[in-house]
Amino acid sequence: MAKRAKTSSFVTEVELNPTGRQAKKMRSRFEAAHQVYDACLGETLRRMDLVRQSPKWRPQFLQYSPCWRTG
């Protein structure tokens, strides 16, 4: 279970009623942000694969991540 915040807080939802032009602008901005996110995620995963293929990575990972050590 998630830890509870020490300070009180609340969440509210407000329904948007955009005009046609505003909705089109929001959709295009959301799509642009989605494409940037996907591109960054793809590049990050590609680089992580390259790191994991490195012969030097595994010993360093085990040295600095004691919870993954076996034996």
N, C-alpha and C positions, 0 to 999 in steps of 0.2 A: 504494500500500500504506500502511496506517496506521502511524504511528510507534509504536515499542515503548516501553513504560513503562520508566523508569530503575530503578524499584524492582520487586522480584519480587512477583508477585501470583498468585492462583489463583481459580478459580470452582468452586463446588460446587453441585449440585442435590440438593434434599431433597424427596422425595415427601410430599405432604400427604395425610392420611387424615382429613378432617373428618367430623364427625357430620352428620346431615341438617340440623339446625338451623344449624350453623356454615357449611355449604355454602350454605344459603339466604341467610344474612347476608352472606357473601362475594359472592355473585352480585348481591344488591341494592346493595351498596356499589360494586361494580365498575360496575354499570349507572348509578348516580348519578354516579360520576366520569366515565364515558364521556359522559353527557349534558352535564355541565359543560364538558368538553373540547371537544365539538362546538359548543356554544354560543359559547365563547370563540374558537374557530377561525373560526366563521362571522362573528362580529362583527369580528374582525381582518381577514379578507378583504374584508368590506364596506367597512371604513375605508380599506384600502389601495386599493381601487378608487376611492373618493372622492378620495384623495390623487393618484392617477395622472390623474384627470380635471382636476385643478387646473392652470391654465395656468402657474402659478409653479413647479410641481414639476419639470418637465423641465430647465430651465436650472440649477436648484439641484443636481439630481441629477448632471448632467454636470460641474458645477463641483467638487463634492466627491467624485466618483468617477472619478478619472483613468483607471482601467482601462477605462471604458466610452466614452471619447472616441474619435471617429473622425477621421482625417485629421491 
